[in-house]
Amino acid sequence: MSGVLVHEWIEQAGGAEKVVDCLSELMPSADIVCLWNDVPDRYGSRVVRESALANSRLRQHKALCVPVAPFVWRRQRNADYTWALISTHLFAHHARFTPASPDFEKLLYVHTPARYIWATEYDPRGRNPIVRLAAPALRALDRVRASEASSIAANSSFVADRIAKSWGRESTVIYPPVEISRIQEVSDWRTQLTDEELDILATLPSDFLLGASRMVEYKRLDIVIRAGADTGMPTVIVGTGPDEMRLRDYATSIHPSTIFLGRVSDPLLYALFQACSAFVFPPVEDFGIIPVEAMAAGAPVIGNWIGGVRETVIDGVTGALADMRDASSVKHAVHRALGCASAPARQRAAEFSTDVFKRRVVEWAGYERFRQSGMEFTYENA
């Protein structure tokens, strides 16, 4: 029973990569197959097989890969694999290994059916003219390929609903892994900071709202700034990206007490979680790892009442949910979140740990599969 681990592409960082890291620990002797690998040393000496796209210019333009990827995935060479565990958010689940035995099984861990074609309201990349032209045919093909899966796991109930609507398939919800133990093993992250980082922390107000993400439009960091302006609270923004200049101009116009820190280290981010009055996370995400990290550090979270965050934040207990399109709803959520204690947030975050993820995956896919793929720990400790 030889398994193979499949993933779209391997990047330096990201929630999907954290999932693959955990799955690779469950399958330590399995090959990994991807379209391309941007971190060649990530998995040591194990076999990581790339596709023909790894040597093409399309590698740098993911949206342009959308019409091509389904056909590339159908041309995978078998190496006596009998089953595949596939981490998919685009078309990795289209993978076909030839020759393959008639009882070859595909198990899918789905971050989302491709938002490029199924949920363009949440992903502006789907508005690319080439993608829009190809979308109708790709949706029909995608639904057929999803029918090949033996079993499907979704990373949230929000995604499970999208799977049902898009593919007509039922799925098991298994929330992604979050490094809760790493965050909670340090009671005061200020002790882990450099002198320069301590100086940064010391210059911040005693009470502030925190926002952190890549600076791209759909992350809606402007809503964090607006929340600070509407509540009269200073705002601290962490991150960099193409939307930075617009956000700085916006902050200058409505909330000059906004502080931009740029990219920060993990220890400083965790210290900011511990220091902030509340963490504001406006986007509609399929799951949303960073709000869980914030709760792990004890921060109340203001999240969008649409998307995966409503499954992790307990309204009125570990933070508050808001209609992010309505400034008054956000303002009210901030005031409610400020009354939440840190302990319930930390306790809630523990439910999304890497250990919980591994246990759920083993229960879903079957212990014997992973034992044959080199897993050395017992089912009870998975």
ChimeraX attribute file (.defattr): number of C-alpha atoms within 10 A of each C-alpha:
attribute: neighborCount
match mode: 1-to-1
recipient: residues
	/A:1	13
	/A:2	18
	/A:3	25
	/A:4	22
	/A:5	22
	/A:6	28
	/A:7	26
	/A:8	23
	/A:9	22
	/A:10	21
	/A:11	14
	/A:12	10
	/A:13	9
	/A:14	10
	/A:15	16
	/A:16	20
	/A:17	17
	/A:18	16
	/A:19	22
	/A:20	21
	/A:21	15
	/A:22	18
	/A:23	22
	/A:24	20
	/A:25	17
	/A:26	24
	/A:27	24
	/A:28	18
	/A:29	19
	/A:30	24
	/A:31	19
	/A:32	22
	/A:33	25
	/A:34	23
	/A:35	21
	/A:36	22
	/A:37	21
	/A:38	12
	/A:39	12
	/A:40	13
	/A:41	10
	/A:42	14
	/A:43	14
	/A:44	8
	/A:45	8
	/A:46	13
	/A:47	12
	/A:48	20
	/A:49	16
	/A:50	18
	/A:51	18
	/A:52	12
	/A:53	17
	/A:54	17
	/A:55	11
	/A:56	11
	/A:57	11
	/A:58	14
	/A:59	18
	/A:60	11
	/A:61	10
	/A:62	11
	/A:63	18
	/A:64	17
	/A:65	17
	/A:66	22
	/A:67	18
	/A:68	13
	/A:69	20
	/A:70	21
	/A:71	13
	/A:72	19
	/A:73	21
	/A:74	15
	/A:75	15
	/A:76	17
	/A:77	14
	/A:78	14
	/A:79	14
	/A:80	15
	/A:81	20
	/A:82	19
	/A:83	21
	/A:84	24
	/A:85	23
	/A:86	28
	/A:87	27
	/A:88	21
	/A:89	18
	/A:90	22
	/A:91	25
	/A:92	25
	/A:93	30
	/A:94	26
	/A:95	25
	/A:96	22
	/A:97	20
	/A:98	14
	/A:99	12
	/A:100	16
	/A:101	13
	/A:102	7
	/A:103	8
	/A:104	15
	/A:105	18
	/A:106	24
	/A:107	20
	/A:108	24
	/A:109	27
	/A:110	27
	/A:111	24
	/A:112	22
	/A:113	27
	/A:114	21
	/A:115	17
	/A:116	22
	/A:117	24
	/A:118	22
	/A:119	15
	/A:120	14
	/A:121	12
	/A:122	15
	/A:123	16
	/A:124	13
	/A:125	17
	/A:126	21
	/A:127	16
	/A:128	12
	/A:129	12
	/A:130	14
	/A:131	19
	/A:132	16
	/A:133	12
	/A:134	13
	/A:135	20
	/A:136	13
	/A:137	11
	/A:138	20
	/A:139	17
	/A:140	12
	/A:141	13
	/A:142	23
	/A:143	17
	/A:144	13
	/A:145	18
	/A:146	22
	/A:147	14
	/A:148	16
	/A:149	17
	/A:150	12
	/A:151	19
	/A:152	23
	/A:153	24
	/A:154	26
	/A:155	23
	/A:156	27
	/A:157	20
	/A:158	20
	/A:159	23
	/A:160	25
	/A:161	16
	/A:162	20
	/A:163	24
	/A:164	13
	/A:165	13
	/A:166	19
	/A:167	19
	/A:168	13
	/A:169	17
	/A:170	15
	/A:171	21
	/A:172	18
	/A:173	20
	/A:174	23
	/A:175	27
	/A:176	25
	/A:177	23
	/A:178	26
	/A:179	18
	/A:180	22
	/A:181	14
	/A:182	11
	/A:183	22
	/A:184	18
	/A:185	10
	/A:186	15
	/A:187	11
	/A:188	15
	/A:189	21
	/A:190	19
	/A:191	11
	/A:192	15
	/A:193	16
	/A:194	12
	/A:195	10
	/A:196	9
	/A:197	16
	/A:198	15
	/A:199	11
	/A:200	12
	/A:201	17
	/A:202	10
	/A:203	8
	/A:204	16
	/A:205	16
	/A:206	11
	/A:207	13
	/A:208	21
	/A:209	28
	/A:210	29
	/A:211	26
	/A:212	25
	/A:213	17
	/A:214	18
	/A:215	22
	/A:216	15
	/A:217	17
	/A:218	16
	/A:219	19
	/A:220	20
	/A:221	27
	/A:222	21
	/A:223	20
	/A:224	27
	/A:225	29
	/A:226	20
	/A:227	26
	/A:228	25
	/A:229	19
	/A:230	17
	/A:231	14
	/A:232	12
	/A:233	18
	/A:234	21
	/A:235	28
	/A:236	24
	/A:237	22
	/A:238	19
	/A:239	17
	/A:240	18
	/A:241	13
	/A:242	11
	/A:243	17
	/A:244	18
	/A:245	12
	/A:246	13
	/A:247	20
	/A:248	17
	/A:249	12
	/A:250	16
	/A:251	22
	/A:252	12
	/A:253	9
	/A:254	14
	/A:255	21
	/A:256	15
	/A:257	17
	/A:258	24
	/A:259	19
	/A:260	17
	/A:261	13
	/A:262	15
	/A:263	16
	/A:264	15
	/A:265	10
	/A:266	13
	/A:267	19
	/A:268	20
	/A:269	19
	/A:270	24
	/A:271	25
	/A:272	28
	/A:273	27
	/A:274	23
	/A:275	23
	/A:276	22
	/A:277	22
	/A:278	29
	/A:279	29
	/A:280	32
	/A:281	26
	/A:282	26
	/A:283	22
	/A:284	21
	/A:285	21
	/A:286	21
	/A:287	25
	/A:288	24
	/A:289	20
	/A:290	17
	/A:291	24
	/A:292	28
	/A:293	25
	/A:294	28
	/A:295	30
	/A:296	31
	/A:297	29
	/A:298	28
	/A:299	33
	/A:300	38
	/A:301	36
	/A:302	33
	/A:303	32
	/A:304	23
	/A:305	19
	/A:306	18
	/A:307	18
	/A:308	22
	/A:309	28
	/A:310	22
	/A:311	16
	/A:312	24
	/A:313	25
	/A:314	18
	/A:315	21
	/A:316	18
	/A:317	19
	/A:318	28
	/A:319	30
	/A:320	28
	/A:321	28
	/A:322	22
	/A:323	15
	/A:324	24
	/A:325	11
	/A:326	10
	/A:327	15
	/A:328	14
	/A:329	14
	/A:330	27
	/A:331	19
	/A:332	16
	/A:333	24
	/A:334	28
	/A:335	15
	/A:336	18
	/A:337	24
	/A:338	19
	/A:339	16
	/A:340	22
	/A:341	16
	/A:342	18
	/A:343	16
	/A:344	18
	/A:345	26
	/A:346	23
	/A:347	14
	/A:348	18
	/A:349	25
	/A:350	20
	/A:351	17
	/A:352	22
	/A:353	19
	/A:354	21
	/A:355	19
	/A:356	18
	/A:357	21
	/A:358	22
	/A:359	17
	/A:360	18
	/A:361	24
	/A:362	19
	/A:363	12
	/A:364	16
	/A:365	16
	/A:366	12
	/A:367	17
	/A:368	12
	/A:369	18
	/A:370	25
	/A:371	18
	/A:372	15
	/A:373	20
	/A:374	16
	/A:375	19
	/A:376	14
	/A:377	11
	/A:378	9
	/A:379	16
	/A:380	7
	/A:381	9
	/A:382	19
